[in-house]
Amino acid sequence: MPKETIDHAMLKRLAEADLIRSAQLVGQAGGWALSVKFGVAERLLTAQRTGKIRLFRQLGTAVEYLRALGVVRFEVDSSGYNVEVAKAARTRPDRAEALRSIHGAAQDKGFREAVKKLLEETG
């Protein structure tokens, strides 16, 4: 796999100019990396915000990304893909717990307000 990278903007320009010779979705532990060949160069797509290798969590998302660029023929190498690691990467137990806590607090506050209103009306 290549070590050099390319960002979305450059990849889009290459696709628009019809300069992409080939594309390959390469399975990784946490998803799918995109490798593209143009001219004699081969590059991996980077994420826009982080500059790290862009990993698509789902193969379908990667396919739609390529189709949007006009790349409809590509290879898939699933030898490095690990479904268990990919599943684990999708879960965010810290966020799930935070949302449960917020939801519980909102229910508690609503209950307290309802009891207060009821006491005011009857008392």
Secondary structure as the mmCIF struct_conf table of DSSP 4:
data_model
#
loop_
_struct_conf.conf_type_id
_struct_conf.id
_struct_conf.beg_label_comp_id
_struct_conf.beg_label_asym_id
_struct_conf.beg_label_seq_id
_struct_conf.end_label_comp_id
_struct_conf.end_label_asym_id
_struct_conf.end_label_seq_id
BEND BEND1 LYS A 3 LYS A 3
STRN STRN1 THR A 5 ILE A 6
HELX_RH_AL_P HELX_RH_AL_P1 HIS A 8 GLU A 16
TURN_TY1_P TURN_TY1_P1 ALA A 17 ASP A 18
STRN STRN2 ILE A 20 GLN A 28
TURN_TY1_P TURN_TY1_P2 ALA A 29 GLY A 30
STRN STRN3 GLY A 31 PHE A 38
TURN_TY1_P TURN_TY1_P3 GLY A 39 VAL A 40
STRN STRN4 ALA A 41 LEU A 45
STRN STRN5 THR A 46 THR A 46
TURN_TY1_P TURN_TY1_P4 GLN A 48 THR A 50
BEND BEND2 LYS A 52 LYS A 52
STRN STRN6 ILE A 53 ILE A 53
HELX_LH_PP_P HELX_LH_PP_P1 ARG A 54 ARG A 54
STRN STRN7 LEU A 55 PHE A 56
BEND BEND3 ARG A 57 GLN A 58
HELX_RH_AL_P HELX_RH_AL_P2 LEU A 59 LEU A 69
TURN_TY1_P TURN_TY1_P5 GLY A 70 GLY A 70
STRN STRN8 GLU A 75 ASP A 77
TURN_TY1_P TURN_TY1_P6 SER A 79 GLY A 80
HELX_RH_AL_P HELX_RH_AL_P3 VAL A 83 ARG A 90
HELX_RH_AL_P HELX_RH_AL_P4 PRO A 93 THR A 122
#
